[in-house]
């Protein structure tokens, strides 16, 4: 191999290496765009949107404590309720 051929070979290899480097950079940018790094996870916050009934109860000064059914139903209602439960069983 002559000196001229060696010089041409070196220039060709340098050109190929530059092209491959540019191709690798383009491939990396494309990959980073398609698959961005994942963000750190954040603990979820559970919220409750008040219903109209809850808002009305607050406006009227009611509490969120629910009374047992026995306290606001009379004996006739309880008897009817027990009779319906007996029929369903």
C-alpha positions in Angstrom: 0.0 0.0 0.0 1.3 3.4 -0.9 1.2 6.4 1.3 -1.5 8.0 -0.8 -3.8 4.9 -0.5 -3.2 4.9 3.3 -4.1 8.5 3.5 -7.3 8.0 1.5 -8.2 5.0 3.7 -7.7 7.0 6.9 -9.9 9.8 5.5 -12.6 7.3 4.5 -12.6 5.7 8.0 -12.8 9.2 9.7 -15.7 10.1 7.4 -17.5 6.8 8.3 -16.9 7.3 12.0 -18.3 10.9 11.8 -21.4 9.6 10.0 -21.9 6.8 12.5 -21.5 9.3 15.4 -24.2 11.6 13.9 -26.5 8.6 13.3 -26.1 7.6 16.9 -26.9 11.1 18.1 -30.0 11.2 15.9 -31.1 7.8 17.2 -30.6 8.8 20.8 -32.7 12.0 20.3 -35.4 10.0 18.6 -35.5 7.4 21.4 -35.5 10.1 24.1 -38.5 11.8 22.4 -40.5 8.6 22.0 -39.7 7.2 25.5 -39.2 10.2 27.9 -37.8 9.3 31.3 -40.4 8.4 33.9 -41.2 11.0 36.5 -41.1 10.2 40.2 -44.3 8.9 41.5 -46.4 11.1 43.8 -48.7 9.8 46.6 -52.3 10.1 45.5 -54.6 12.5 47.2 -58.1 11.2 47.8 -60.7 13.9 47.9 -64.5 13.8 48.5 -66.8 16.2 46.6 -69.7 17.0 48.8 -73.2 16.2 47.5 -76.1 18.6 47.6 -77.5 16.7 50.6 -74.3 17.1 52.6 -74.0 20.8 51.7 -77.7 21.4 52.7 -77.1 19.5 56.0 -74.1 21.7 56.8 -76.1 24.9 56.0 -78.8 23.8 58.3 -76.4 23.0 61.1 -76.6 19.2 60.9 -73.8 16.9 61.7 -72.3 14.0 59.7 -73.2 11.6 62.4 -76.0 9.2 61.2 -78.5 8.0 63.7 -79.5 4.4 63.9 -82.8 3.6 62.2 -84.4 2.6 65.5 -84.2 6.2 66.9 -86.2 7.9 64.2 -88.6 5.1 63.2 -91.8 4.5 65.3 -93.1 1.1 66.4 -95.4 0.7 63.4 -92.6 1.4 60.9 -90.3 -1.1 62.7 -93.1 -3.7 62.7 -93.7 -3.2 58.9 -89.9 -3.4 58.3 -89.5 -6.6 60.2 -92.5 -8.1 58.4 -91.0 -7.3 55.0 -87.6 -8.7 56.1 -89.4 -11.9 57.2 -91.1 -12.3 53.8 -87.9 -11.8 51.9 -86.1 -14.5 53.8 
